């Protein structure tokens, strides 16, 4: 039981870290990002964040990123 709780906490920490790193990538690559984008990142599934992290440098602008996050 304790191991499961620890594993769950560890997974939550990893997800939080992935989101934080992705937000840093967005801030570094796009000017004019806003709270709306940050909220979409917070709401996105972990697998979506992973997918977008791999192709962040191919995304042209915030509008394209926003569309990707909404899918």
C-alpha positions as CSV (number, residue, x, y, z in Angstrom):
1,X,0.0,0.0,0.0
2,X,2.8,2.5,1.0
3,X,4.6,1.6,-2.2
4,X,1.6,2.4,-4.3
5,X,1.1,5.8,-2.6
6,X,4.8,6.6,-3.2
7,X,4.6,5.5,-6.8
8,X,1.5,7.7,-7.3
9,X,3.2,10.7,-5.7
10,X,6.3,10.1,-7.9
11,X,4.1,10.0,-11.1
12,X,2.4,13.2,-10.1
13,X,5.7,14.9,-9.6
14,X,6.9,13.8,-13.0
15,X,3.8,15.1,-14.6
16,X,4.2,18.4,-12.9
17,X,7.8,18.6,-13.9
18,X,6.9,17.9,-17.6
19,X,4.4,20.7,-17.6
20,X,6.8,23.1,-16.0
21,X,9.5,22.2,-18.6
22,X,7.0,22.6,-21.4
23,X,6.0,26.0,-20.2
24,X,9.6,27.0,-20.1
25,X,10.0,25.9,-23.7
26,X,7.0,27.8,-24.7
27,X,8.2,31.0,-22.9
28,X,11.6,30.6,-24.6
29,X,10.3,30.1,-28.1
30,X,7.3,32.3,-28.4
31,X,6.9,36.0,-27.5
32,X,3.5,37.2,-26.3
33,X,2.3,34.0,-24.6
34,X,-0.5,34.6,-22.2
35,X,-2.4,33.0,-19.3
36,X,-4.8,31.3,-21.8
37,X,-1.9,29.2,-23.2
38,X,-0.7,28.4,-19.7
39,X,-4.2,27.2,-18.7
40,X,-4.4,25.0,-21.8
41,X,-1.1,23.5,-20.9
42,X,-2.3,22.8,-17.4
43,X,-5.5,21.2,-18.7
44,X,-3.8,19.1,-21.4
45,X,-3.3,15.3,-20.9
46,X,0.2,14.3,-20.2
47,X,0.6,12.4,-23.5
48,X,-0.3,15.6,-25.3
49,X,2.4,17.5,-23.5
50,X,4.9,14.8,-24.3
51,X,3.8,14.9,-28.0
52,X,4.1,18.7,-28.3
53,X,7.4,18.7,-26.4
54,X,8.9,16.6,-29.2
55,X,7.7,19.0,-31.9
56,X,7.8,22.4,-30.1
57,X,10.5,23.7,-32.5
58,X,8.3,22.9,-35.5
59,X,5.3,24.9,-34.3
60,X,5.3,28.3,-36.0
61,X,3.4,30.5,-33.6
62,X,1.2,30.6,-30.5
63,X,-2.0,30.3,-32.6
64,X,-0.7,26.9,-33.9
65,X,0.3,25.9,-30.4
66,X,-3.2,26.8,-29.1
67,X,-4.9,24.7,-31.8
68,X,-2.6,21.8,-31.0
69,X,-3.4,22.0,-27.3
70,X,-7.2,22.1,-28.0
71,X,-7.1,18.9,-30.0
